[in-house]
């Protein structure tokens, strides 16, 4: 739950995103300019997001014993979904580290160091960071779909936790179709990929928060002791 909450806070207050110096996500120069105007805040929000990803990995590891003891296809799919989730969040940890370095270069530029174009270097690192993040965008629909399906199979009756799990399944399916569309429509695909995935990530985050709440409350379907 804490990981999701920190991710929401970091995303909301990250310069260039939703609230502060909003920039088009595919206008890389504008995004870097937003960071340059708020370097200290950008560093802190990047740090919060990095920590949030580590906490989410920790939470996913807490679910793995459930998947290991769960029989049938659903159990194997849940195992694979958890592993894929850990990999995708680890990719974002690397991306956040690269973002830290981009912002550091902007801070060096603020100090007026001569001899190097730090602002241009920050933009170049950011572009590479986006390229690495594409691996996350490719993995997250698969991880979301499989994790949601595996969790939904653990609930015998419909309740808020099963609804959250099925919502992850739907989000993963939509994300996968969106990614396939982006591969085949490069003129529009990247814009659509980013905007649709952003919406799915927010909805998926709420679902993960609900599932985390169930783990915290000790729901039998979400605790290893009852598996």
TORZAKE-409106 format. One record per residue (C-alpha): residue number from 0; residue in one letter; chain; x, y, z. Coordinates in nm, 3 decimals, always signed. Each point is the difference from the previous one (the first is absolute). Layout:
NUM_A_A_X_Y_Z
...
// end
This chain:
0_X_A_+0.000_+0.000_+0.000
1_X_A_+0.278_+0.240_+0.091
2_X_A_+0.177_-0.069_-0.328
3_X_A_-0.312_+0.087_-0.201
4_X_A_-0.061_+0.313_+0.209
5_X_A_+0.356_+0.123_-0.051
6_X_A_-0.024_-0.069_-0.373
7_X_A_-0.317_+0.210_-0.020
8_X_A_+0.156_+0.289_+0.194
9_X_A_+0.321_-0.012_-0.202
10_X_A_-0.187_-0.006_-0.330
11_X_A_-0.241_+0.280_+0.095
12_X_A_+0.268_+0.242_+0.117
13_X_A_+0.274_-0.092_-0.246
14_X_A_+0.069_+0.313_-0.208
15_X_A_-0.120_-0.048_-0.356
16_X_A_-0.277_-0.242_+0.097
17_X_A_-0.344_+0.102_+0.124
18_X_A_+0.022_+0.293_+0.242
19_X_A_+0.330_+0.184_-0.044
20_X_A_+0.122_+0.140_-0.334
21_X_A_-0.204_-0.255_-0.194
22_X_A_+0.172_-0.115_-0.320
23_X_A_-0.093_-0.230_-0.286
24_X_A_+0.156_-0.339_+0.091
25_X_A_+0.132_-0.045_-0.353
26_X_A_+0.151_+0.350_-0.007
27_X_A_+0.322_-0.102_+0.170
28_X_A_+0.155_+0.347_-0.007
29_X_A_-0.303_+0.151_+0.178
30_X_A_+0.013_-0.270_+0.264
31_X_A_+0.366_+0.066_+0.067
32_X_A_-0.071_+0.375_+0.016
33_X_A_-0.264_-0.069_+0.267
34_X_A_+0.260_-0.186_+0.203
35_X_A_+0.250_+0.282_-0.052
36_X_A_-0.249_+0.245_+0.150
37_X_A_-0.056_-0.219_+0.308
38_X_A_+0.315_-0.207_+0.044
39_X_A_-0.022_-0.060_+0.376
40_X_A_-0.366_-0.102_-0.016
41_X_A_+0.072_-0.221_-0.301
42_X_A_+0.279_-0.177_+0.188
43_X_A_-0.223_-0.069_+0.301
44_X_A_-0.295_-0.124_-0.207
45_X_A_+0.233_-0.226_-0.200
46_X_A_+0.133_-0.139_+0.327
47_X_A_-0.354_-0.064_+0.127
48_X_A_-0.088_-0.190_-0.317
49_X_A_+0.318_-0.205_+0.024
50_X_A_-0.080_-0.098_+0.359
51_X_A_-0.360_-0.077_-0.098
52_X_A_+0.117_-0.248_-0.264
53_X_A_+0.217_-0.179_+0.255
54_X_A_-0.293_-0.021_+0.242
55_X_A_-0.221_-0.142_-0.274
56_X_A_+0.262_-0.265_-0.075
57_X_A_-0.001_-0.084_+0.371
58_X_A_-0.379_-0.034_-0.006
59_X_A_+0.010_-0.224_-0.307
60_X_A_+0.251_-0.226_+0.173
61_X_A_-0.251_-0.031_+0.284
62_X_A_-0.252_-0.144_-0.246
63_X_A_+0.240_-0.252_-0.155
64_X_A_-0.048_-0.270_+0.267
65_X_A_-0.370_+0.006_-0.084
66_X_A_+0.074_-0.065_-0.365
67_X_A_+0.245_-0.279_+0.084
68_X_A_-0.260_-0.186_+0.204
69_X_A_-0.292_+0.070_-0.233
70_X_A_-0.080_-0.291_-0.224
71_X_A_-0.100_-0.007_-0.364
72_X_A_+0.058_+0.238_-0.285
73_X_A_-0.106_+0.306_+0.201
74_X_A_+0.280_-0.060_+0.249
75_X_A_+0.264_-0.025_-0.271
76_X_A_-0.132_+0.312_-0.173
77_X_A_+0.008_+0.188_+0.331
78_X_A_+0.362_-0.105_+0.049
79_X_A_+0.092_+0.123_-0.345
80_X_A_-0.195_+0.323_+0.052
81_X_A_+0.180_+0.072_+0.326
82_X_A_+0.342_-0.062_-0.158
83_X_A_-0.092_+0.224_-0.296
84_X_A_-0.119_+0.269_+0.244
85_X_A_+0.328_-0.009_+0.190
86_X_A_+0.194_+0.032_-0.326
87_X_A_-0.211_+0.293_-0.123
88_X_A_+0.029_+0.190_+0.327
89_X_A_+0.375_-0.067_+0.004
90_X_A_+0.020_+0.159_-0.344
91_X_A_-0.169_+0.309_+0.143
92_X_A_+0.253_+0.009_+0.285
93_X_A_+0.275_+0.021_-0.262
94_X_A_-0.195_+0.267_-0.188
95_X_A_-0.038_+0.208_+0.316
96_X_A_+0.374_-0.021_+0.060
97_X_A_+0.059_+0.133_-0.350
98_X_A_-0.252_+0.277_+0.064
99_X_A_+0.193_+0.095_+0.314
100_X_A_+0.310_+0.039_-0.217
101_X_A_-0.186_+0.211_-0.258
102_X_A_-0.116_+0.235_+0.274
103_X_A_+0.350_+0.005_+0.148
104_X_A_+0.133_+0.118_-0.335
105_X_A_-0.262_+0.276_-0.001
106_X_A_+0.113_+0.105_+0.347
107_X_A_+0.359_+0.012_-0.124
108_X_A_-0.122_+0.219_-0.285
109_X_A_-0.164_+0.233_+0.254
110_X_A_+0.333_+0.039_+0.176
111_X_A_+0.150_+0.132_-0.322
112_X_A_+0.277_-0.255_-0.048
113_X_A_+0.177_+0.067_-0.327
114_X_A_+0.143_-0.239_-0.253
115_X_A_-0.298_-0.236_-0.028
116_X_A_-0.357_+0.044_-0.118
117_X_A_-0.169_-0.159_+0.300
118_X_A_-0.353_+0.087_-0.117
119_X_A_+0.051_-0.183_-0.328
120_X_A_+0.150_-0.293_+0.188
121_X_A_-0.307_-0.012_+0.227
122_X_A_-0.228_-0.014_-0.303
123_X_A_+0.204_-0.279_-0.157
124_X_A_-0.011_-0.207_+0.321
125_X_A_-0.376_+0.057_+0.020
126_X_A_-0.050_-0.131_-0.353
127_X_A_+0.195_-0.316_+0.089
128_X_A_-0.210_-0.031_+0.316
129_X_A_-0.318_+0.004_-0.211
130_X_A_+0.147_-0.277_-0.215
131_X_A_+0.064_-0.214_+0.308
132_X_A_-0.348_+0.077_+0.133
133_X_A_-0.144_-0.150_-0.319
134_X_A_+0.103_-0.340_+0.137
135_X_A_-0.224_+0.072_+0.299
136_X_A_-0.287_+0.100_-0.229
137_X_A_+0.036_-0.330_-0.185
138_X_A_+0.005_-0.211_+0.318
139_X_A_-0.258_+0.168_+0.218
140_X_A_-0.313_-0.114_-0.193
141_X_A_+0.115_-0.363_+0.023
142_X_A_+0.092_+0.029_+0.367
143_X_A_-0.325_+0.178_+0.084
144_X_A_-0.221_-0.247_-0.188
145_X_A_+0.162_-0.313_+0.144
146_X_A_+0.022_+0.131_+0.356
147_X_A_-0.363_+0.111_-0.007
148_X_A_-0.118_-0.332_-0.145
149_X_A_+0.196_-0.204_+0.252
150_X_A_-0.131_+0.204_+0.293
151_X_A_-0.360_-0.003_-0.123
152_X_A_+0.007_-0.380_-0.010
153_X_A_+0.071_-0.007_+0.374
154_X_A_-0.334_+0.160_+0.090
155_X_A_-0.312_-0.218_+0.003
156_X_A_-0.247_+0.289_+0.024
157_X_A_-0.013_+0.345_-0.150
158_X_A_+0.122_+0.275_+0.231
159_X_A_+0.211_+0.315_-0.025
160_X_A_+0.323_-0.201_-0.017
161_X_A_-0.120_-0.225_-0.281
162_X_A_-0.134_+0.305_-0.186
163_X_A_+0.344_+0.164_+0.037
164_X_A_+0.163_-0.316_-0.134
165_X_A_-0.230_-0.017_-0.301
166_X_A_+0.059_+0.370_-0.063
167_X_A_+0.371_-0.080_-0.024
168_X_A_-0.085_-0.269_-0.257
169_X_A_-0.198_+0.250_-0.208
170_X_A_+0.272_+0.264_+0.035
171_X_A_+0.265_-0.247_-0.111
172_X_A_-0.205_-0.103_-0.304
173_X_A_-0.061_+0.363_-0.101
174_X_A_+0.367_+0.081_+0.052
175_X_A_+0.107_-0.292_-0.218
176_X_A_-0.234_+0.101_-0.284
177_X_A_+0.123_+0.357_+0.037
178_X_A_+0.364_-0.111_-0.025
179_X_A_-0.069_-0.212_-0.310
180_X_A_-0.176_+0.299_-0.158
181_X_A_+0.300_+0.221_+0.078
182_X_A_+0.233_-0.246_-0.172
183_X_A_-0.206_+0.011_-0.318
184_X_A_-0.091_+0.371_-0.002
185_X_A_+0.320_+0.194_+0.068
186_X_A_-0.156_+0.329_-0.112
187_X_A_-0.259_-0.008_+0.281
188_X_A_+0.106_-0.299_+0.204
189_X_A_+0.248_+0.160_+0.242
190_X_A_-0.241_+0.277_+0.103
191_X_A_-0.280_-0.249_+0.055
192_X_A_+0.231_-0.245_+0.175
193_X_A_+0.111_+0.256_+0.257
194_X_A_-0.342_+0.151_+0.073
195_X_A_-0.189_-0.330_+0.018
196_X_A_+0.272_-0.166_+0.205
197_X_A_+0.002_+0.294_+0.238
198_X_A_-0.372_-0.047_+0.064
199_X_A_+0.042_-0.376_+0.044
200_X_A_+0.288_+0.052_+0.243
201_X_A_-0.210_+0.228_+0.219
202_X_A_-0.293_-0.240_+0.003
203_X_A_+0.233_-0.295_+0.054
204_X_A_+0.165_+0.185_+0.287
205_X_A_-0.335_+0.037_+0.174
206_X_A_-0.063_-0.372_-0.049
207_X_A_+0.340_-0.088_+0.145
208_X_A_-0.071_+0.227_+0.296
209_X_A_-0.325_-0.191_+0.063
210_X_A_+0.178_-0.335_-0.025
211_X_A_+0.271_+0.130_+0.235
212_X_A_-0.273_+0.100_+0.244
213_X_A_-0.132_-0.356_-0.015
214_X_A_+0.348_-0.132_+0.076
215_X_A_+0.030_+0.242_+0.292
216_X_A_-0.338_-0.113_+0.137
217_X_A_+0.106_-0.363_-0.029
218_X_A_-0.255_-0.116_-0.255
219_X_A_+0.037_-0.377_-0.029
220_X_A_+0.026_+0.018_-0.380
221_X_A_+0.292_+0.241_+0.025
222_X_A_+0.204_-0.138_+0.289
223_X_A_+0.257_-0.276_-0.024
224_X_A_-0.102_-0.150_+0.336
225_X_A_-0.335_-0.104_-0.147
226_X_A_+0.143_-0.122_-0.331
// end
